Amino acid sequence: MTKIQDDISHELDDLEHGGRHPAGPSGKLLILLALCWSLFQLYYASPLPFIFAATLPDSISGFMLFNDTEARAIHLGFAIAMAFMAYPLSPKANQLKIPIYDWIFFGVGIYCALYIFLNYGALAMRVGAFTGFDLAVGLVGICLLLEAARRVLGLPMVCVALFFLCYIFFGNSGWVPDDLRWKGASLHKAMSHLWLTTEGVYGVALGVSVSFVFLFVLFGALLEKAGAGSYFIRVAFSLLGHLRGGPAKAAVIASGLTGLISGSSIANVVTTGTFTVPLMRKVGFTREEAGAVEVASSVNGQIMPPVMGAAAFLMVEYVGIPYTEVIKHAFLPALISYIALVYIVHLEAIKKGMEGTPKRDNGMTFLQKM
């Protein structure tokens, strides 16, 4: 039994840390990179850059303040560097040593990711007339990004990306349906769009990762290491564990309560899903079912008043009505959506024959339970 527990612990550790455990200077560099990435994200999200820009001379403050594109480039550089250091080429590769080719990928990947940062002014001056070296950097960067995604997320995600990349170049092929067919794009146009502007890799998705996702993932990781994950699991079991499908119901309610103050479906997923998805798996829900429950409840958190997503403020601006009116009209649909989710989870639990965890109150009074 001990061997099985050790194997499970090792597999979970591999999933969390990438499967590679380099020793010596390489291991210290990996820790230093993770620390620097976290500190940079906290610095970028804080008011410190604007304080420095207002108090320090222009010659110094220019290096302390980053625009969106520069922050996205630095963020991507850290991500690619961590991917090639923490994830080996294959599961059979050496887990304790970083081979020379990964160090090459490490350096080239950082340079390609930071290319738009290092040459920001020059690239802005030659938009539409990029040089051959610019396009080569974009092509190498796309390839390294796909390889990093394969190591971290697996081959299926890369296949999806390759499918859409093929659609860029072969959109006029005969196998493309007439409704989706277009004239296609050249390598120059594709690389300039994907890597040298803010409409491709450095677009909105990477911006969301820089501004929101990383911070909430970091917060969730710190909570997990501090023992909050175990605490939330115990609280969920204590409140709803005696019900059928109790953990899934707890996930729905927790997402609704988080939505009251977050207003972001992404933040909702990364904060509550870290704890509720493993809990749902534990009582019998499949991966797909647990993920569906968490996503459905977290997405609805964005329409839960009083703090809603950016769309609510756009409605106020375009329609010209008070924000209180938006809150008043959104509350009932949001509440109904969560009631429906709880009911759907209940039906799924009945269909699977799930049983709740027996309550262990041992005759405690109400105050003792609280």
Contacts in CASP RR format, 6 or more apart in sequence:
PFRMAT RR
TARGET T0000
AUTHOR 0000-0000-0000
METHOD contacts of the structure
MODEL  1
MTKIQDDISHELDDLEHGGRHPAGPSGKLLILLALCWSLFQLYYASPLPF
IFAATLPDSISGFMLFNDTEARAIHLGFAIAMAFMAYPLSPKANQLKIPI
YDWIFFGVGIYCALYIFLNYGALAMRVGAFTGFDLAVGLVGICLLLEAAR
RVLGLPMVCVALFFLCYIFFGNSGWVPDDLRWKGASLHKAMSHLWLTTEG
VYGVALGVSVSFVFLFVLFGALLEKAGAGSYFIRVAFSLLGHLRGGPAKA
AVIASGLTGLISGSSIANVVTTGTFTVPLMRKVGFTREEAGAVEVASSVN
GQIMPPVMGAAAFLMVEYVGIPYTEVIKHAFLPALISYIALVYIVHLEAI
KKGMEGTPKRDNGMTFLQKM
13 19 0 8 1.000
17 86 0 8 1.000
18 86 0 8 1.000
18 87 0 8 1.000
18 152 0 8 1.000
19 86 0 8 1.000
19 87 0 8 1.000
19 88 0 8 1.000
19 95 0 8 1.000
20 85 0 8 1.000
20 86 0 8 1.000
20 87 0 8 1.000
20 88 0 8 1.000
20 95 0 8 1.000
20 96 0 8 1.000
20 98 0 8 1.000
21 27 0 8 1.000
21 95 0 8 1.000
21 96 0 8 1.000
22 30 0 8 1.000
22 85 0 8 1.000
22 96 0 8 1.000
22 97 0 8 1.000
22 98 0 8 1.000
23 96 0 8 1.000
23 97 0 8 1.000
26 85 0 8 1.000
26 97 0 8 1.000
26 98 0 8 1.000
29 85 0 8 1.000
30 82 0 8 1.000
30 85 0 8 1.000
30 86 0 8 1.000
33 78 0 8 1.000
33 81 0 8 1.000
33 82 0 8 1.000
33 85 0 8 1.000
34 82 0 8 1.000
36 78 0 8 1.000
37 75 0 8 1.000
37 78 0 8 1.000
37 82 0 8 1.000
37 214 0 8 1.000
38 218 0 8 1.000
40 74 0 8 1.000
40 75 0 8 1.000
40 78 0 8 1.000
41 75 0 8 1.000
41 210 0 8 1.000
41 214 0 8 1.000
41 215 0 8 1.000
41 218 0 8 1.000
42 215 0 8 1.000
43 49 0 8 1.000
44 66 0 8 1.000
44 71 0 8 1.000
44 210 0 8 1.000
45 211 0 8 1.000
45 215 0 8 1.000
48 64 0 8 1.000
49 64 0 8 1.000
49 65 0 8 1.000
49 66 0 8 1.000
50 65 0 8 1.000
52 60 0 8 1.000
52 61 0 8 1.000
52 64 0 8 1.000
52 65 0 8 1.000
53 61 0 8 1.000
53 62 0 8 1.000
53 64 0 8 1.000
53 65 0 8 1.000
54 61 0 8 1.000
55 61 0 8 1.000
56 64 0 8 1.000
66 74 0 8 1.000
68 198 0 8 1.000
68 207 0 8 1.000
68 210 0 8 1.000
69 116 0 8 1.000
69 117 0 8 1.000
69 120 0 8 1.000
69 198 0 8 1.000
69 202 0 8 1.000
70 117 0 8 1.000
70 120 0 8 1.000
71 207 0 8 1.000
71 210 0 8 1.000
72 198 0 8 1.000
72 202 0 8 1.000
72 203 0 8 1.000
72 206 0 8 1.000
72 207 0 8 1.000
72 210 0 8 1.000
73 113 0 8 1.000
73 114 0 8 1.000
73 115 0 8 1.000
73 116 0 8 1.000
73 117 0 8 1.000
73 202 0 8 1.000
74 114 0 8 1.000
74 117 0 8 1.000
75 206 0 8 1.000
75 207 0 8 1.000
75 209 0 8 1.000
75 210 0 8 1.000
75 214 0 8 1.000
76 113 0 8 1.000
76 201 0 8 1.000
76 202 0 8 1.000
76 206 0 8 1.000
77 109 0 8 1.000
77 110 0 8 1.000
77 113 0 8 1.000
77 114 0 8 1.000
79 113 0 8 1.000
79 148 0 8 1.000
80 106 0 8 1.000
80 109 0 8 1.000
80 110 0 8 1.000
80 112 0 8 1.000
80 113 0 8 1.000
80 144 0 8 1.000
80 145 0 8 1.000
80 148 0 8 1.000
81 106 0 8 1.000
81 107 0 8 1.000
81 109 0 8 1.000
81 110 0 8 1.000
83 148 0 8 1.000
83 151 0 8 1.000
83 152 0 8 1.000
84 102 0 8 1.000
84 105 0 8 1.000
84 106 0 8 1.000
84 109 0 8 1.000
84 148 0 8 1.000
84 151 0 8 1.000
85 98 0 8 1.000
85 102 0 8 1.000
85 106 0 8 1.000
87 148 0 8 1.000
87 151 0 8 1.000
87 152 0 8 1.000
88 94 0 8 1.000
88 95 0 8 1.000
88 102 0 8 1.000
88 151 0 8 1.000
89 99 0 8 1.000
89 101 0 8 1.000
89 102 0 8 1.000
89 151 0 8 1.000
93 99 0 8 1.000
98 106 0 8 1.000
105 144 0 8 1.000
105 147 0 8 1.000
108 140 0 8 1.000
108 141 0 8 1.000
108 144 0 8 1.000
109 140 0 8 1.000
109 141 0 8 1.000
109 144 0 8 1.000
111 137 0 8 1.000
112 137 0 8 1.000
112 138 0 8 1.000
112 140 0 8 1.000
112 141 0 8 1.000
112 144 0 8 1.000
112 195 0 8 1.000
113 141 0 8 1.000
115 134 0 8 1.000
115 137 0 8 1.000
115 138 0 8 1.000
115 195 0 8 1.000
116 123 0 8 1.000
116 195 0 8 1.000
116 196 0 8 1.000
116 202 0 8 1.000
123 130 0 8 1.000
123 134 0 8 1.000
123 196 0 8 1.000
126 134 0 8 1.000
127 197 0 8 1.000
128 192 0 8 1.000
130 188 0 8 1.000
130 191 0 8 1.000
130 192 0 8 1.000
130 196 0 8 1.000
134 191 0 8 1.000
134 192 0 8 1.000
134 196 0 8 1.000
135 187 0 8 1.000
135 188 0 8 1.000
135 191 0 8 1.000
135 192 0 8 1.000
137 195 0 8 1.000
138 191 0 8 1.000
138 194 0 8 1.000
138 195 0 8 1.000
138 196 0 8 1.000
139 187 0 8 1.000
139 191 0 8 1.000
139 195 0 8 1.000
141 195 0 8 1.000
142 165 0 8 1.000
142 191 0 8 1.000
142 194 0 8 1.000
142 195 0 8 1.000
142 201 0 8 1.000
145 201 0 8 1.000
146 158 0 8 1.000
146 161 0 8 1.000
146 162 0 8 1.000
149 157 0 8 1.000
149 158 0 8 1.000
149 161 0 8 1.000
150 157 0 8 1.000
150 158 0 8 1.000
165 190 0 8 1.000
167 176 0 8 1.000
167 180 0 8 1.000
168 184 0 8 1.000
168 185 0 8 1.000
168 190 0 8 1.000
169 184 0 8 1.000
169 185 0 8 1.000
169 187 0 8 1.000
169 190 0 8 1.000
170 176 0 8 1.000
170 184 0 8 1.000
171 180 0 8 1.000
171 181 0 8 1.000
171 182 0 8 1.000
171 183 0 8 1.000
171 184 0 8 1.000
172 181 0 8 1.000
172 182 0 8 1.000
172 183 0 8 1.000
172 184 0 8 1.000
173 181 0 8 1.000
174 181 0 8 1.000
185 193 0 8 1.000
193 199 0 8 1.000
193 200 0 8 1.000
194 200 0 8 1.000
194 201 0 8 1.000
195 201 0 8 1.000
195 202 0 8 1.000
208 266 0 8 1.000
212 264 0 8 1.000
212 266 0 8 1.000
212 267 0 8 1.000
213 266 0 8 1.000
213 270 0 8 1.000
216 266 0 8 1.000
216 267 0 8 1.000
216 270 0 8 1.000
216 271 0 8 1.000
217 270 0 8 1.000
219 271 0 8 1.000
220 228 0 8 1.000
220 270 0 8 1.000
220 271 0 8 1.000
220 274 0 8 1.000
223 229 0 8 1.000
223 274 0 8 1.000
224 274 0 8 1.000
229 274 0 8 1.000
229 275 0 8 1.000
232 254 0 8 1.000
232 275 0 8 1.000
233 275 0 8 1.000
233 278 0 8 1.000
233 279 0 8 1.000
236 246 0 8 1.000
236 247 0 8 1.000
236 250 0 8 1.000
236 251 0 8 1.000
236 254 0 8 1.000
236 275 0 8 1.000
236 276 0 8 1.000
236 279 0 8 1.000
237 247 0 8 1.000
237 279 0 8 1.000
237 357 0 8 1.000
239 250 0 8 1.000
240 246 0 8 1.000
240 247 0 8 1.000
240 249 0 8 1.000
240 250 0 8 1.000
240 253 0 8 1.000
241 247 0 8 1.000
241 250 0 8 1.000
241 356 0 8 1.000
241 357 0 8 1.000
242 356 0 8 1.000
242 357 0 8 1.000
242 358 0 8 1.000
242 359 0 8 1.000
243 249 0 8 1.000
243 346 0 8 1.000
243 356 0 8 1.000
244 346 0 8 1.000
244 349 0 8 1.000
244 350 0 8 1.000
244 353 0 8 1.000
244 354 0 8 1.000
244 355 0 8 1.000
244 356 0 8 1.000
245 280 0 8 1.000
245 283 0 8 1.000
245 285 0 8 1.000
245 345 0 8 1.000
245 346 0 8 1.000
245 348 0 8 1.000
245 349 0 8 1.000
245 354 0 8 1.000
245 356 0 8 1.000
246 283 0 8 1.000
246 345 0 8 1.000
246 349 0 8 1.000
246 356 0 8 1.000
247 276 0 8 1.000
247 279 0 8 1.000
247 280 0 8 1.000
247 282 0 8 1.000
247 283 0 8 1.000
247 285 0 8 1.000
248 276 0 8 1.000
248 280 0 8 1.000
248 283 0 8 1.000
248 285 0 8 1.000
248 289 0 8 1.000
248 290 0 8 1.000
248 293 0 8 1.000
248 345 0 8 1.000
248 348 0 8 1.000
248 349 0 8 1.000
249 342 0 8 1.000
249 345 0 8 1.000
249 346 0 8 1.000
250 276 0 8 1.000
250 279 0 8 1.000
251 272 0 8 1.000
251 273 0 8 1.000
251 276 0 8 1.000
251 277 0 8 1.000
251 279 0 8 1.000
251 280 0 8 1.000
251 293 0 8 1.000
251 294 0 8 1.000
251 297 0 8 1.000
252 293 0 8 1.000
252 297 0 8 1.000
252 338 0 8 1.000
252 341 0 8 1.000
252 342 0 8 1.000
252 345 0 8 1.000
253 338 0 8 1.000
253 342 0 8 1.000
254 272 0 8 1.000
254 276 0 8 1.000
254 297 0 8 1.000
255 268 0 8 1.000
255 272 0 8 1.000
255 276 0 8 1.000
255 294 0 8 1.000
255 297 0 8 1.000
255 298 0 8 1.000
255 300 0 8 1.000
255 301 0 8 1.000
256 268 0 8 1.000
256 297 0 8 1.000
256 300 0 8 1.000
256 301 0 8 1.000
256 304 0 8 1.000
256 338 0 8 1.000
258 267 0 8 1.000
258 268 0 8 1.000
258 271 0 8 1.000
258 272 0 8 1.000
258 298 0 8 1.000
258 301 0 8 1.000
259 268 0 8 1.000
259 301 0 8 1.000
259 302 0 8 1.000
259 304 0 8 1.000
259 307 0 8 1.000
260 304 0 8 1.000
260 305 0 8 1.000
260 306 0 8 1.000
260 307 0 8 1.000
261 307 0 8 1.000
262 268 0 8 1.000
262 271 0 8 1.000
262 301 0 8 1.000
262 307 0 8 1.000
263 301 0 8 1.000
263 302 0 8 1.000
263 304 0 8 1.000
263 307 0 8 1.000
263 308 0 8 1.000
263 309 0 8 1.000
264 302 0 8 1.000
264 309 0 8 1.000
265 298 0 8 1.000
265 299 0 8 1.000
265 301 0 8 1.000
265 302 0 8 1.000
268 297 0 8 1.000
268 298 0 8 1.000
268 299 0 8 1.000
268 301 0 8 1.000
268 302 0 8 1.000
269 294 0 8 1.000
269 295 0 8 1.000
269 298 0 8 1.000
272 294 0 8 1.000
272 297 0 8 1.000
272 298 0 8 1.000
273 294 0 8 1.000
273 298 0 8 1.000
276 290 0 8 1.000
276 294 0 8 1.000
277 290 0 8 1.000
277 291 0 8 1.000
277 294 0 8 1.000
280 289 0 8 1.000
280 290 0 8 1.000
280 291 0 8 1.000
280 293 0 8 1.000
280 294 0 8 1.000
281 287 0 8 1.000
281 290 0 8 1.000
283 354 0 8 1.000
283 356 0 8 1.000
284 352 0 8 1.000
284 354 0 8 1.000
285 293 0 8 1.000
285 348 0 8 1.000
285 352 0 8 1.000
289 348 0 8 1.000
293 341 0 8 1.000
293 345 0 8 1.000
296 341 0 8 1.000
297 338 0 8 1.000
297 341 0 8 1.000
300 334 0 8 1.000
300 337 0 8 1.000
300 338 0 8 1.000
300 341 0 8 1.000
301 334 0 8 1.000
302 308 0 8 1.000
302 309 0 8 1.000
302 311 0 8 1.000
303 309 0 8 1.000
303 330 0 8 1.000
303 333 0 8 1.000
303 334 0 8 1.000
303 337 0 8 1.000
304 330 0 8 1.000
304 334 0 8 1.000
304 338 0 8 1.000
305 326 0 8 1.000
305 327 0 8 1.000
305 328 0 8 1.000
305 330 0 8 1.000
305 331 0 8 1.000
305 334 0 8 1.000
306 327 0 8 1.000
308 326 0 8 1.000
308 327 0 8 1.000
308 330 0 8 1.000
312 323 0 8 1.000
312 326 0 8 1.000
312 330 0 8 1.000
313 323 0 8 1.000
315 321 0 8 1.000
315 326 0 8 1.000
316 322 0 8 1.000
316 323 0 8 1.000
316 326 0 8 1.000
361 369 0 8 1.000
END
